[in-house]
Amino acid sequence: MYPTESSYALGVNALRRIAVERLYKAKGRPKSKSIPVIVSDLKMWKKYAHFNRTAEILVRKFNPGPLTLALRKKPLVPNTLTSSSIAARIPGHRVALALVREANYPITSTSANISGEPPAYSLKSVPRSLRSKIDLILDAGTLERRKYSTIVDVTIRGKPVVTRKGAIPTLAITRTLAQGRNEK
């Protein structure tokens, strides 16, 4: 368990099928819901996802930070994590960023809670049933309550879709893309 800019998250090596399966089971998360990941930088991200111009524009403007992009995944990403696309971001929290840099592989970034329950902003707010399944906790104290990351699906050519409204307003995304396309 580690802190992010929005809440505590559960992290496992996103490339290890068994670790991802264990995470799904611990959270009681339906397998139909994919799990987002954090990456250390654009180079790591491009190793696991197919990038397009839209994604490049958004990453350069909003990452590190609370913008998650869903991109078509590359074969290195196991189907256990996701079947066709991978949702990722470069975290804006220094601990999360240091963790993924040190690991040198994508780390899952799903809220530290039982699926469907409120997010955890402190160790005390993590249910005991879940806490007992966590191997390591990076306790940064009580986190400030912030909105989750905005998720934008850019798997459809030229038509990004906001699939979860969050910390970055849809209008800011639209304006950034319009600006980026005019700067060709």
N, C-alpha and C positions, 0 to 999 in steps of 0.2 A: 504494500500500500504506500502511495506517495502523494504529495500535494501537487495540485495543478492550479492554474489561475482561477478556476471556478469551484472546485471541491477536491476532496480526496479521490484518488483513482486506484484501481487494481491493475497491476502490471505484471505481465508474463512475457516471455519471449514469443512474439507473435508468429514466429516461423516454426515453432515446436507444437505439433499437433496435440500431443498429450497434455502439454501445459494449457493450451487453449481449451481443450475439452474439460480439464479440471476447473478452469475458470467459469465456464458455462454452468457446470454442475454446482459450484459453490454459490453462485449468484442466483441460481434457479432461473436463468435467462433462457428464453426459447431460442432454439438453434436457428430459427427463421430470422432472428435479429442479429445482424452482423455486429462485430465489435470494432470500434475505431482504434487507431494506433497513433502513437507519436513517433516522429523521426527527428534526427539531430539537425539535418540540413537538407538542402535541395538535392545534393548529390546522392544521399542515402535514399531520399524519396523517389528519385528517378530510377533507382535500381529495382524498385518494387512496383512502380506504377507507370502507365503510359501517359505522358504529359502532352498537353496541347497548348496553344497560345493563350487561351482563356485561363487555364490553370496557372500558367507562368505569370500573367498579369496580376492575378489575385494573390498568389504566394508572395510576390515581390512587394506588394502593398501591405498585406495584413499579417504576414508571418515573420518572425515568431509572434504568436498570439492566438486569439480565440476564433480562428476560422479553420474549419475542417472541410477538406475537399474530397469528394468521392470520385475516383478515377478508375479506369479499367486496370485491373491488376495484371501483373506479369506472372509467368509460371512459377516463380520462386515462392509465391505466397500460397500457403496451403488452403485447400477448399474448406478446411475446418474453420478457418477464420472468416472466410467469405467466399462465395461461389464465383462472382464475376468482377466485382469492383472492390477497391480498398479505400476506406475513408481514413485520411491521415491529416496531421498538422504538425507544425514545429511549435512546441509549447513555449509560452511566454513566461512561465514560472522557472526561476533559476534552478530549483532542485530537480524538477522534471527534465529540464534540458540537460543538466549535468548527468543525470541518470542515463538518459538515452545516448548521450555522447560516449559515456564510459562503456556502456553495453555494446555499442557499435552494431546494433540490430534494432528493428522496430519493436516497440513495447506497447502492449495493449493499454488503452486508456478509457476504461469504462468505470463509471462511478462506483465508489466503494459502498455498495448497498445490496440488499436483496432486490432482484428485479421488480420494478414497479413501486418501490419504496422511495422516500425522500433521500437526496444525496447527503453524504457525510461531510461535515465541516470541521469535525474534531474526532479524535479517537473514541471519545465517549459516545458519539452518535452512531458508531458502527455496531450493528447487532452482534451480540456475543457469539451467536451461531456462525456468523461469517468471520469474526475476528479469530476464532479458533482454527480457521482454515488458512489463515494468512501466515506465511513463513517469515516475513520481514516487514516491519512498519517503520517508515521514515516519518517521524512525528514532528511536524512543524507548528504544533500548537493549534489553536482555533483559527481557521481560515476566514477571511472576509467573504461574505455571501455575494457572489456575482453570478451573472447569467452564464449559462452554458455556452459553448462555442456555437456559432452559426454553422450549419452544414449546407454546403452547396454541391449538388450533383453536376459534374461536368463530363459525364460519360456520354451524353448526347451531343453530337457535333454542333457547336455554335449556339447551343440553347442551354445555358446553365439554369438550374432550378434550385431554389432555396427549399430544402426539405425539412429544415428545423430552424426556426427563427431564434436567434440568440444574441450574444453580445454585440455583434456587428450588424447594424441595420441593413435591410435589403436595399434601401436607397443608396447607401454608401457603396455597396457591391455593384449596383447598376451603373452608378456614376463612374466608378473606377474602370469598369469594363468599357464604357463609352469613351472615356479619356484614352485608355490604352489602345483602343482600335483606331482612334484618330491620330495616334502618334506613330503609325506604321512607318 
